[in-house]
Amino acid sequence: MLAGVNVALGVTGSIAAVKVVELAHELRRRGASVRAVMTESARSIVHPWAVEFATDSPVVTEITGQVEHVELCGREGWADVLLVAPATANTVGKMAGAIDDSPVTTCATTALGADVPVVVAPAMHEPMYDHPGVLDAIDRVESWGVEFVDPRIEEGKAKIATEDAIALDVARATSPDRFAGANVVVTSGATSEPVDPVRVLSNRASGKTGRAVARACYALGADVTLVHRGEDVPYAEVAEVETAAEMTEAVLDRVEGGAADALVSAAAVSDYTVETADEKIRSGQDLTLDLTPTPKLIDAARDAGDLPIVGFKAETSGDDEAMVAAARETLRRADLSFVVANDASVMGDDRTRTLFVRENSTREYEGSKDELGWRVAEQLAEEL
């Protein structure tokens, strides 16, 4: 995600500065090179030696005759992006006013003047975050193109976002804007059909691939809607659904309403539903369930709108020719852009092997589901 990206990491005097060692490690694990800049207040919370260890680079603690701010964040500077994390209310206000009284704010002014992307991860007590002056400063800085990673509001505090959310916004700031704000709807995970108030019919899909596609589309500049049964995520608007009918309705609402520019149907949608019993079915009795086929989501989406659709096709045969044949049948029936075919045995795993199937070509991919998400997003961007 961040391979080859140079991140200048500005650390200010929030107690969340204790998280900076792990944040620096996470950025480097994803391929980035990191050099840190610290305010005096930050140095009273976390020692520069710890940050130097985490970044494997000397830490800038003052601006000297070496003009460190220009060397890092100037027009010909080292950094591809300036990440201020954590950012205090004090620092955000100074960024908005071009006040340069610390190494971090001086780097921020330099980066903004040099058109170096800037990402800010605020962390402070909630009343400070809600202060009209702080909100005005955020609005002003955002109007200059600065990306803010929304904090987590918990226990009366605007806590710094997770390392994953911050790394993803750094990727978005430094990746090519392949989608240019297009809205991509991604379905993910399993749906469930209630048998009674306790039991459901479902499948083994984990949603890892769908979430990876949604994250990659976001990083490449899309506005993403994630339709799944799961928690909110920082990179997408979430439409939470349970059944196949609910998932189809949520997708059609966006396709028919014109909000969707593309659809990635990565969810394992239930093929059958059942009439739901009002009360729990007692155990120990013979039971027959009458299964009714559910409508195909991609067929309904195709009927509702003329937009690029990517399908996923899971098979159990273990035979590539059979997988390609099944994928091409789906490709033609629903007029899809391409189909990602895979063996169902990888459900729940972190790694996968897939075949990208088009009308006249087939390409194999083997690796992590995170990287697969990038491959799908990049090919969808070409379709758009």
PyMOL commands that set and color helices and strands:
alter all, ss='L'
color gray80, all
select helices_A, chain A and resi 15-29+40-43+48-55+68-73+89-96+103-113+126-129+132-143+163-174+208-219+244-256+297-304+320-334+344-346+369-383
alter helices_A, ss='H'
color red, helices_A
select strands_A, chain A and resi 6-11+33-38+81-87+118-122+124-125+147-148+152-154+157-159+183-187+193-194+200-201+223-228+237-240+262-265+272-274+291-293+309-315+338-343+351-357+362-368
alter strands_A, ss='S'
color yellow, strands_A
deselect
rebuild
show_as cartoon
